[in-house]
Amino acid sequence: SGDYCDLLDHGDSLYFVVGDVSGKGVAAAMLMATARGILRCRCQESGTLADLLNNMNDLLVEDTGGERFMTMLLMTIDAVNGQLRWATAGHKPPFAYDKDSDRFIQLEGSGYPLGLMSDISYDEYSFDSVKTGQVYVASTDGIWESVDPKGEMFGINRLRELIRRYAHLPAVQISKRISNDLEEFRGGSKQSDDIAFVVVKVL
């Protein structure tokens, strides 16, 4: 698989990770495995999420010569202090839904994919209004680019509606419902891309 989804222990914090390698097959899986190894090795070191991406990028460029690349989103949620922090290397920021106000919170963030060129400087972003009941979903594009038998794309708006519909459920149930609804939408059509996502609900 060229998609990567992980949960990493970093001292008093948990890192949620989603990544998407360009291309398919063995080469994509090998790059994903290399990135996973670097991340698990380096995540215990001090520094920001952006520092971690900076270091990962330089090591991947050295390993691949800039010929292959991947996107990645790192995020951590501090529910006690009400803060979400994230850094992105060309990956879409998480979907953030606030059930009490029935609205999606617009989270910003961009950056070059990992592995293209060295000496890239990534940024860390933060959101300081994390509250109980909010749902955060980090995903690769395999979800919204899935198609039904007629060729219609699942789309980001349909995913957002599922997050809204199931936000009252525990995270594991939200994940299962999204997976089931996506499978029903596809109706047996061939899956053309890897799919990975993580659901976090603040308690």
C-alpha positions in Angstrom: 0.0 0.0 0.0 1.1 3.5 -0.7 -1.2 5.0 2.0 0.0 5.4 5.6 -2.0 5.8 8.7 -0.5 5.6 12.2 -0.7 6.6 15.9 2.5 7.4 17.6 3.4 7.9 21.3 5.4 11.1 21.8 5.9 11.6 25.5 2.7 13.0 26.9 1.2 13.4 23.4 -0.2 11.2 20.7 0.7 11.9 17.0 -1.9 11.1 14.4 -0.4 10.5 11.0 -1.8 10.1 7.5 0.3 9.9 4.4 -0.1 9.2 0.7 2.7 8.1 -1.6 2.7 9.0 -5.3 2.2 6.1 -7.6 1.3 2.5 -6.8 2.8 -0.9 -6.3 6.1 -2.0 -4.7 7.9 1.3 -5.2 5.1 3.2 -3.4 5.0 0.6 -0.6 8.8 0.8 -0.1 8.7 4.6 0.2 5.9 4.4 2.7 7.8 1.9 4.7 10.9 4.1 4.7 8.9 7.1 5.8 7.3 5.1 8.6 10.6 3.9 9.9 12.0 7.4 9.9 9.0 8.8 11.6 8.9 6.1 14.3 12.6 6.6 15.0 12.5 10.4 15.1 9.2 11.0 16.9 10.8 10.6 20.3 13.1 13.5 19.7 12.3 17.0 20.9 11.0 19.7 18.5 7.8 20.8 16.7 5.8 18.8 14.2 7.3 21.1 11.5 10.8 20.1 12.7 9.9 16.5 12.3 8.7 17.0 8.7 11.9 19.0 7.9 14.1 16.2 9.1 12.0 13.5 7.3 12.1 15.4 4.1 15.8 15.7 4.0 16.3 12.0 4.8 13.8 11.0 2.1 15.4 13.2 -0.5 18.8 11.7 0.3 17.3 8.2 0.0 15.3 8.7 -3.3 17.3 11.5 -5.0 14.1 13.5 -5.4 12.6 11.0 -7.8 9.6 9.9 -5.6 7.5 11.8 -3.1 4.6 11.5 -0.7 2.3 13.8 1.2 1.9 13.7 4.9 -0.2 15.2 7.7 0.9 15.1 11.3 -1.4 16.3 14.1 -1.8 16.1 17.8 -4.7 17.0 20.1 -4.4 18.3 23.6 -7.9 18.0 24.9 -7.0 19.3 28.4 -5.6 22.6 27.1 -8.0 22.7 24.1 -5.4 22.8 21.4 -5.0 21.1 18.1 -1.6 21.3 16.4 -0.7 20.1 12.9 1.9 20.3 10.1 1.3 19.3 6.6 3.6 18.3 3.7 1.2 18.8 0.7 -1.6 17.0 2.5 -5.1 18.3 3.1 -5.6 19.5 6.8 -8.0 17.5 8.8 -11.8 18.0 8.5 -12.9 19.5 11.8 -16.6 19.4 12.8 -18.1 21.1 15.8 -21.4 19.4 16.7 -22.7 22.1 19.1 -22.6 24.8 16.4 -23.2 22.3 13.5 -20.4 23.8 11.5 -17.1 22.7 9.9 -14.1 24.7 11.1 -11.8 25.8 8.3 -8.2 24.7 9.0 -5.4 26.0 6.9 -2.1 24.6 5.9 0.0 23.6 2.9 3.6 22.8 2.1 5.7 20.8 -0.4 5.3 17.0 -0.5 8.1 15.1 1.2 11.0 13.8 -0.9 11.1 16.4 -3.7 13.8 18.7 -2.6 16.0 19.3 0.4 16.1 22.2 2.8 12.4 22.8 2.7 11.0 24.6 5.8 7.6 23.4 7.0 5.2 25.2 9.3 3.3 24.2 12.4 -0.3 25.4 12.7 -2.6 25.4 15.7 -6.3 25.7 16.6 -7.0 26.7 20.2 -10.7 26.1 20.6 -10.8 22.3 20.8 -14.0 21.2 22.7 -15.8 18.1 23.8 -17.8 16.5 21.1 -15.7 17.8 18.2 -14.7 15.4 15.5 -11.5 15.5 13.5 -11.0 13.3 10.4 -7.7 13.1 8.5 -7.8 11.2 5.2 -6.1 10.4 2.0 -7.9 11.4 -1.3 -8.9 7.8 -2.0 -12.2 8.4 -0.2 -13.5 11.4 -2.1 -12.0 10.2 -5.4 -13.9 6.8 -5.1 -16.5 6.4 -7.9 -19.8 4.5 -8.1 -20.7 2.2 -11.1 -21.8 5.2 -13.1 -18.5 7.0 -12.6 -19.8 9.6 -10.2 -17.2 10.6 -7.6 -17.9 10.3 -3.9 -16.6 13.9 -3.3 -15.6 15.9 -0.3 -19.1 17.2 0.4 -20.5 13.7 0.7 -17.7 12.8 3.2 -18.4 16.0 5.2 -22.1 15.1 5.4 -21.2 11.6 6.8 -19.1 13.2 9.4 -22.0 15.5 10.4 -24.5 12.6 10.3 -22.5 10.4 12.6 -20.8 12.9 14.9 -22.9 11.8 17.9 -21.3 8.3 17.8 -18.0 7.2 19.2 -15.0 7.5 16.9 -14.8 3.8 16.1 -18.4 3.8 15.1 -18.0 6.9 13.0 -15.1 5.2 11.2 -17.2 2.0 10.6 -20.2 4.0 9.3 -18.0 6.0 6.8 -16.4 2.7 5.6 -19.8 1.0 5.2 -21.4 4.0 3.4 -18.4 4.3 1.1 -18.6 0.6 0.2 -22.3 0.9 -0.5 -21.7 4.0 -2.7 -19.1 2.1 -4.7 -21.6 -0.7 -5.4 -18.9 -3.2 -6.3 -17.0 -0.9 -8.6 -13.2 -1.4 -8.6 -11.2 0.5 -6.0 -8.7 2.5 -8.0 -6.7 4.0 -5.1 -5.7 3.2 -1.6 -7.9 4.5 1.2 -6.8 5.5 4.7 -8.3 7.7 7.3 -8.3 8.3 11.0 -11.2 9.6 13.1 -10.6 11.5 16.4 -13.4 12.5 18.7 -12.8 14.8 21.7 -14.4 13.4 25.0 
